[in-house]
Amino acid sequence: MKISVADSKSTTQQDSKQDYVAIAKSLAQEFGATAIERDRLGGTPKYERDRIRSSGLLGLIIPKEYGGIGETWIAALQISRELAKTDSSLAHVYSYHHLGVVIPHLFGTEERKAQFYKDTVTNNWFWCNALNPLDRRATLTPDGTGFLLNGTKSFCSGSKDSDILPITAVRQDTSELTIIVIPTQREGIQIHDDWDNMGQRQTDSGSISFDQVRVYDSEVFGDRTRADIPFRTLRACLTQINLAHIYLGIAEGAFAAAKDYTCTQGRPWLTSNAPSVTEDPYILKHYGEMWVDLQAVSSLTDRAAAILQAAWEKGIDLTTEERGKCAIAIATAKVAATKIGLDVTTRIFEVMGARATTSKYGFDRYWRNLRTFTLHDSVDYKIHDLGNWVLNDQLPNPSFYT
């Protein structure tokens, strides 16, 4: 049965949250049926992106006063995690939509925040991500009537088939790394089909070129490097907790797929005395250990999400210390999700056996996707920040990745 937002008739916020998660689970099941083949093909999952559009979930975290659903980050992260269990590429582009849609909220005036939220709902815009602060090849030049954007940006996730591009570019007059938000289809923008990595193959995370692209004053949101207001720096925390949830979702999806394979196709080892593979003591040991590890990561990510939501609700009143402790909780969850996720997506083959490496099963995609995505930023530096907090009570300085 096709599920839509209109089918949700909850009377409480908790019921509402569960209805939207049910929509995500239905979509995840649908996407899972074609995930292996689409992973092989790469490219843009146009049909699946349109299914997300029609689900109504693009307005999930937009406040109700602007026409959105008004859900929490906890719900949004849970939905991304559900999608990641079967298709982490779609979880990637869906979750980055939310990271984009709140840019005017974080960096703009009340008027511009309201306008972009309302326009997103009215037009059912699908946002992408072209911020990549490490790539400073894009330039923004004042020309008397506004600005002109030129250059290139890399790692522009979800850019193809998107409606709105949030971008960082270096202002030629001030050298500031400036945030701008413009329509994807504006003249002078060229999205390249050059994403050819081993994982996250349907995220369209390639490059975009800009040639004399017109940018208006109302589309410029200021210097991304400013850290004087803690709330303005919260986007890095949003990104990091989002990654932790997707990493965990991939690992949970791998675990569930391995369990199904073991129960339906597994065989006890030649010298095993167990009557069936599900009674083999070594198989049971592996599953028990993976289960414990995943429960630990789940608890850490849920806790970090709750702390993030509390920080978000503080808004402009968020303090430096509150922001720092939020970053610590998120870093803890992300490190655990990375390490345990990579272990689980590799270890599943030990409980499934050699036949499970057959290409038709596509079990390798879990590791490939996770290994690709976990290289987003350095885990070693996350651990360094955590050690500095534990030993020296030093909160991490806000940055693009902390």
C-alpha positions in Angstrom: 0.0 0.0 0.0 1.3 3.4 -0.9 1.8 5.6 2.2 1.6 9.4 2.1 1.7 12.1 4.7 -2.1 12.4 4.3 -2.4 9.0 5.8 -1.0 10.2 9.1 -3.8 11.1 11.5 -2.0 11.2 14.8 -3.2 13.2 17.8 0.0 13.5 19.7 3.5 14.5 18.8 4.9 11.1 19.6 2.3 9.4 17.4 3.1 11.9 14.6 6.8 11.0 14.9 6.0 7.3 14.6 3.8 7.9 11.5 6.6 9.7 9.7 9.1 7.0 10.6 6.6 4.5 9.2 6.6 6.4 5.9 10.4 6.2 5.9 10.4 2.5 6.7 7.9 2.0 3.8 10.2 3.9 1.4 13.3 2.1 2.7 11.6 -1.2 1.9 10.7 0.0 -1.6 14.2 1.4 -2.3 15.8 -1.8 -1.0 14.2 -3.8 -3.8 16.4 -2.0 -6.4 19.3 -0.9 -4.3 21.8 -3.5 -5.5 21.2 -2.9 -9.2 21.2 0.9 -8.7 24.4 0.7 -6.8 26.0 -1.0 -9.8 24.7 1.6 -12.2 25.5 4.7 -10.2 24.0 7.9 -11.5 21.0 9.8 -10.3 18.2 8.0 -8.5 15.6 10.2 -10.1 12.6 8.0 -9.5 13.5 7.4 -5.9 14.1 11.1 -5.3 10.7 11.9 -6.7 9.2 9.3 -4.3 10.8 11.2 -1.4 9.4 14.4 -2.8 5.9 12.9 -3.0 6.1 11.5 0.5 5.9 15.0 2.0 9.0 14.4 4.1 11.0 17.3 2.7 9.1 19.6 5.0 9.8 17.5 8.1 11.8 19.9 10.2 10.4 23.2 8.8 8.3 24.7 11.6 4.5 24.6 11.4 4.2 28.3 11.3 5.9 28.3 7.9 3.8 25.4 6.5 6.2 22.6 7.5 5.6 19.4 9.6 7.5 20.9 12.5 9.2 17.7 13.6 12.4 17.5 15.7 16.0 16.6 14.6 15.5 13.4 16.6 12.8 12.4 14.1 14.7 13.5 11.1 17.8 11.6 12.1 15.8 8.5 12.8 14.3 8.7 9.3 17.8 9.0 7.7 18.9 6.0 9.7 16.0 4.0 8.5 16.7 4.9 4.9 20.4 4.1 5.4 19.6 0.5 6.3 18.7 -0.3 2.7 20.1 2.6 0.7 22.7 4.9 2.2 22.9 7.0 -1.0 19.3 8.1 -0.6 19.7 8.6 3.1 22.7 10.8 2.2 20.8 13.1 -0.2 17.7 13.2 2.0 19.5 14.1 5.2 21.6 16.7 3.4 18.4 18.4 2.3 17.7 19.2 5.9 21.2 20.4 6.5 20.7 22.8 3.6 17.2 24.0 4.4 18.2 25.3 7.8 21.0 27.5 6.5 18.8 30.7 6.4 17.7 29.8 9.9 21.2 29.6 11.2 22.8 32.4 9.2 20.0 34.7 8.0 17.6 37.3 9.4 14.1 36.3 10.7 12.6 37.6 7.4 14.9 35.5 5.2 14.5 32.4 7.4 10.7 32.7 7.1 10.8 33.3 3.3 13.1 30.4 2.5 11.1 28.0 4.8 7.8 29.1 3.2 9.2 28.9 -0.4 10.6 25.4 0.3 7.2 24.2 1.4 5.3 25.9 -1.4 7.6 24.7 -4.1 8.6 21.3 -2.5 12.2 22.2 -3.0 14.9 19.5 -2.6 18.0 21.1 -1.3 21.5 19.8 -1.8 25.0 20.5 -0.4 27.8 22.5 -2.1 29.3 24.1 0.9 32.6 22.1 1.0 34.6 24.7 3.0 38.0 23.1 2.0 37.4 23.8 -1.7 37.8 27.6 -2.1 38.0 27.7 -5.9 34.6 29.4 -6.2 34.7 33.2 -6.0 32.1 35.9 -5.4 32.7 39.3 -6.9 30.6 42.4 -6.3 29.6 44.1 -9.5 27.5 47.1 -8.3 24.1 45.4 -8.7 24.8 42.3 -6.7 27.5 39.6 -7.2 28.9 37.3 -9.8 29.9 33.7 -8.9 32.7 31.9 -10.8 34.8 28.8 -10.3 34.3 25.2 -9.2 33.1 23.3 -6.1 33.7 19.6 -5.4 31.9 17.1 -3.3 28.5 18.6 -4.1 26.2 15.9 -2.7 22.7 15.6 -4.2 23.4 18.4 -6.7 21.7 16.7 -9.7 18.0 16.8 -9.6 18.1 19.4 -6.7 16.2 22.7 -6.7 18.4 24.8 -4.4 22.2 25.1 -4.1 23.8 26.3 -0.8 27.4 27.2 -1.6 30.4 28.7 0.0 32.5 31.0 -2.1 35.4 33.4 -1.4 34.4 37.1 -1.6 37.0 38.9 -3.8 36.6 42.1 -1.9 36.9 40.8 1.7 38.4 37.3 1.4 35.5 36.0 3.5 34.3 32.4 2.9 30.7 33.5 2.2 27.5 31.4 2.2 25.1 31.9 -0.6 21.9 30.1 -1.6 20.8 30.1 -5.3 18.5 28.0 -7.5 20.2 25.0 -9.1 18.8 25.9 -12.6 20.2 29.4 -12.7 22.1 30.4 -15.9 25.8 29.7 -15.8 25.6 26.6 -13.5 26.9 23.3 -14.8 26.7 20.1 -12.8 29.2 17.5 -13.9 28.7 13.7 -14.0 32.1 13.1 -12.4 31.2 11.2 -9.2 32.8 7.7 -9.7 33.8 6.6 -6.3 33.5 3.0 -4.9 30.7 3.9 -2.5 27.7 6.2 -2.1 27.5 5.8 -5.8 24.0 7.5 -6.2 24.7 10.6 -4.2 25.9 12.7 -7.2 28.7 14.1 -5.0 30.8 15.4 -8.0 31.7 18.9 -9.0 29.8 22.0 -10.2 31.2 24.8 -12.4 30.0 28.4 -12.2 30.4 30.8 -15.0 29.3 34.4 -14.4 26.3 33.3 -12.3 24.2 36.1 -11.0 23.8 36.2 -7.2 21.4 38.7 -5.5 22.0 40.4 -2.2 19.1 38.5 -0.6 20.9 35.2 -1.5 24.1 36.1 0.4 24.2 35.0 4.1 27.6 36.1 5.3 30.9 34.7 6.5 30.9 31.0 7.2 34.0 31.2 9.4 32.4 33.5 12.1 32.2 31.7 15.5 31.2 34.6 17.7 27.6 33.3 18.1 27.6 29.6 19.1 24.2 28.9 17.5 25.7 29.9 14.1 28.3 27.2 14.5 25.8 24.5 15.1 25.6 23.3 11.5 28.9 21.4 12.0 27.2 19.5 14.9 24.2 18.8 12.7 26.4 17.4 10.0 28.3 15.2 12.4 25.3 13.7 14.2 23.7 13.1 10.8 26.8 11.2 9.7 26.8 9.1 12.9 23.1 8.1 12.3 23.8 7.1 8.6 26.9 5.1 9.6 24.8 3.3 12.2 22.0 2.7 9.8 24.4 1.1 7.2 25.8 -1.2 9.9 22.3 -2.1 11.1 21.3 -2.9 7.5 24.3 -5.1 7.0 23.6 -6.9 10.3 20.0 -7.5 9.3 21.0 -8.7 5.8 23.6 -11.1 7.3 21.1 -12.5 9.8 18.6 -13.2 7.0 21.2 -14.9 4.9 22.5 -17.0 7.8 19.1 -18.2 8.8 18.0 -19.0 5.2 21.1 -20.1 3.4 23.9 -20.6 5.9 25.5 -24.0 6.5 27.5 -25.3 9.5 31.2 -25.7 9.0 32.5 -29.1 7.9 33.9 -29.9 11.4 31.2 -28.3 13.4 29.1 -30.6 15.6 26.2 -28.2 15.5 23.0 -29.6 13.8 22.4 -26.2 12.1 24.4 -23.0 11.4 22.2 -21.1 13.8 23.4 -23.3 16.7 27.1 -23.1 15.8 28.9 -21.7 18.8 31.2 -19.5 16.8 28.4 -18.1 14.7 26.5 -17.3 17.8 29.6 -15.7 19.3 30.0 -13.4 16.3 26.3 -12.4 16.3 26.3 -11.8 20.0 29.3 -9.5 19.9 28.0 -7.5 16.9 24.7 -7.1 18.6 26.3 -5.7 21.8 28.4 -3.3 19.7 25.4 -2.0 17.7 23.4 -1.5 20.9 26.2 0.6 22.3 26.4 2.8 19.2 22.6 3.1 19.1 22.6 4.4 22.7 25.4 6.9 22.0 23.7 8.2 18.9 20.3 8.5 20.5 21.9 10.4 23.4 23.8 12.7 21.1 20.6 13.4 19.1 18.7 14.4 22.2 21.6 16.8 23.3 21.6 18.2 19.8 17.9 18.8 19.8 18.2 20.6 23.2 21.0 22.8 21.8 18.9 23.6 18.7 15.9 24.7 20.9 18.2 27.1 22.7 18.6 29.0 19.5 20.5 32.3 19.8 20.7 31.7 23.6 23.0 28.7 23.2 26.2 29.1 25.2 29.7 28.2 24.2 29.9 25.5 26.9 26.5 24.0 25.8 27.6 24.0 22.2 31.0 22.4 23.2 29.4 19.6 25.3 27.0 18.9 22.4 30.0 18.5 20.1 31.7 16.1 22.5 28.6 13.9 22.7 28.3 13.9 18.9 32.0 13.1 18.4 31.8 10.2 20.8 28.9 8.7 18.9 30.5 9.3 15.5 33.8 7.7 16.5 31.9 4.6 17.8 29.7 4.4 14.7 32.7 4.6 12.4 34.8 2.0 14.2 32.0 -0.5 15.0 30.3 0.1 11.6 33.4 -0.8 9.7 33.9 -3.8 11.9 30.3 -5.1 11.4 30.3 -4.5 7.6 33.4 -6.6 7.3 32.6 -9.2 9.9 29.3 -10.2 8.4 31.2 -12.3 5.8 32.6 -14.4 8.6 29.1 -15.5 9.6 27.8 -15.9 6.0 30.8 -17.6 4.4 32.4 -17.6 1.0 29.2 -18.0 -1.1 28.0 -14.7 0.3 30.6 -12.9 -1.7 28.7 -13.7 -4.9 28.0 -10.4 -6.7 24.2 -10.9 -7.0 23.9 -10.4 -3.2 25.6 -7.1 -3.2 26.7 -7.5 0.5 29.9 -5.6 -0.3 28.0 -2.4 -0.8 27.5 -1.9 2.9 31.3 -1.8 3.5 32.0 0.2 0.3 29.4 2.8 1.2 30.5 3.1 4.8 34.2 3.2 4.0 33.6 5.9 1.5 31.4 8.0 3.8 33.5 7.6 6.9 36.4 9.4 5.1 34.3 12.6 5.3 36.6 13.9 8.0 39.4 12.5 10.2 38.4 10.2 13.0 41.9 10.5 14.5 41.3 14.2 15.1 37.9 13.5 16.7 39.6 11.1 19.1 42.2 13.8 19.8 39.5 16.3 20.7 37.9 13.7 23.0 41.2 13.0 24.7 41.8 16.7 25.2 38.3 16.9 26.8 38.8 13.9 29.1 42.3 14.8 30.3 42.3 18.6 30.1 38.7 19.7 30.2 39.2 21.4 26.9 36.1 21.7 24.7 36.7 21.5 21.0 36.9 24.9 19.2 34.0 25.2 16.7 35.2 24.4 13.2 33.7 23.1 9.9 34.0 19.5 11.3 33.6 19.9 15.1 
